[in-house]
Amino acid sequence: PRTVALLFQPVLLRCHFQVSSPGPAPIVTWKYKSFCPDTWASPGGAWDSPAEAAGACPDSARTVRIVATKQGEQVTLGDFYLGRAVTIRGGAELSLGPAAWGDSGLYLCTVTSTSDLQGNNEAVAELVVLGET
């Protein structure tokens, strides 16, 4: 889904999963990918879906970084997000706290379970941060 947020407002990106086998807690990873350089002026305008935007240009042409990972109740932030109000809530929802200018882009949620290897384990969300007018 596409989320539009105002600058300095809290943002919550949703990711839902269900495991069919009991076992250790799955690992949830949120990764950030900036928009493709040639479309930064109108993010999302050229794509029908966030998944299409994710494949619109190679990762080497954009900024890619780990936002956070979670296993059980343990959340680990990527270096770029240390000191910010960022966490993974509930099962896999990414809370970005106050949105910053550099937060616009694509967010990939990946759920990895060693005991459940069926189904799709990835989802993509698009975030556009707007300033106040």
Steps between C-alpha positions, in 0.01 A plus 500: 500500500592864454516715813512879494617668821564856609849600606557450876185286539521137619492230233391138534565256215313173531628152424293196594612140508378163615712191562349157455756307703601550862864579565736783586380858449541613139747772408336816369720730292403843369720637220489850349554573129500855371295582192676465164710812427318592177157502669577674830304812400171309494536191718251231417359688203635263238413169670178311546618341826785512753612157378541640149695797641731261686616351171505825300878543528790293637596531867840637391319815376333577835565507874430166668530443875365283780253692718446242775476131578296322764506148642268434791499825697857601405509792251831608344524827306720564201777758555318776308196472733680495836379783720165527319161383630498198268383154603314191384171469691270205539591227257657704222373861484771760440458815709713787371409756766514851354542480121815663360573625148724205422233244591320511164560180307418131494496279807533125465379275779648150501396228744731199533394192694723195524198278565266637231626528144167532319336804347625849419731644765538853358282809470573851371362831629556843348537809719479859378578772756348841426585835656230725643364772273 
